[in-house]
């Protein structure tokens, strides 16, 4: 039996609020390690939005694969050099928004 990756969801996050401000967005989610931080949305609303959920889970898996600190640094450099829209991690996460299998091996705690 395969172990599921446990992902935390934290509401009312200051860091997600900063991300929302930076992205000029009403709502935001930001991933650090295996935690998804939310701004201006709650856990239930976020979990119900499957496209957004799959996008953020893609980032959790990217961070897990690369390592939390290396992922953060690489993500920031990619955003600085390419811009948010063309950041390779964002492009990959956008592709995963329609991946019906990405949630199979995760558990939200």
QUINOR-V495206 format. One record per backbone hydrogen bond with DSSP energy under -0.5 kcal/mol. NH is the residue of the N-H (numbers start at 0). CO is the residue of the C=O. E is the energy in kcal/mol with one decimal. If there is no record, write none. Layout:
NH_CO_E + NH_CO_E
This chain:
4_104_-2.9 + 6_4_-0.5 + 6_106_-3.2 + 7_33_-2.5 + 9_35_-2.7 + 12_37_-3.1 + 16_12_-1.6 + 17_13_-2.2 + 18_14_-1.9 + 19_15_-2.4 + 20_16_-2.3 + 21_17_-2.6 + 22_18_-2.6 + 23_19_-0.6 + 23_20_-0.9 + 24_19_-2.9 + 27_38_-1.7 + 29_36_-2.2 + 31_34_-2.3 + 34_31_-1.4 + 35_7_-2.9 + 36_29_-3.2 + 36_34_-0.6 + 37_9_-3.1 + 38_27_-2.5 + 45_41_-2.6 + 46_42_-2.9 + 47_43_-1.7 + 48_44_-1.0 + 48_45_-0.7 + 49_47_-1.5 + 52_48_-2.8 + 53_49_-2.8 + 54_50_-1.9 + 55_51_-2.3 + 56_52_-2.5 + 57_53_-1.9 + 58_54_-1.3 + 59_55_-2.0 + 60_56_-2.5 + 61_57_-2.1 + 62_58_-2.7 + 63_59_-2.3 + 64_60_-2.2 + 65_61_-2.4 + 66_62_-2.4 + 70_66_-3.1 + 71_67_-2.3 + 72_68_-2.6 + 73_69_-2.6 + 74_70_-3.3 + 75_71_-2.6 + 76_72_-2.4 + 77_73_-2.6 + 78_74_-2.5 + 79_75_-2.6 + 80_76_-2.9 + 81_77_-2.9 + 82_77_-0.5 + 82_78_-1.6 + 86_82_-0.9 + 86_83_-0.9 + 90_86_-2.6 + 91_87_-2.3 + 92_88_-2.2 + 93_89_-2.5 + 94_90_-1.7 + 95_91_-1.7 + 96_92_-0.6 + 96_93_-0.8 + 97_94_-1.0 + 98_95_-1.6 + 99_97_-0.9 + 101_98_-1.0 + 103_100_-1.6 + 105_102_-1.3 + 106_4_-2.8 + 108_6_-2.7 + 108_106_-0.5
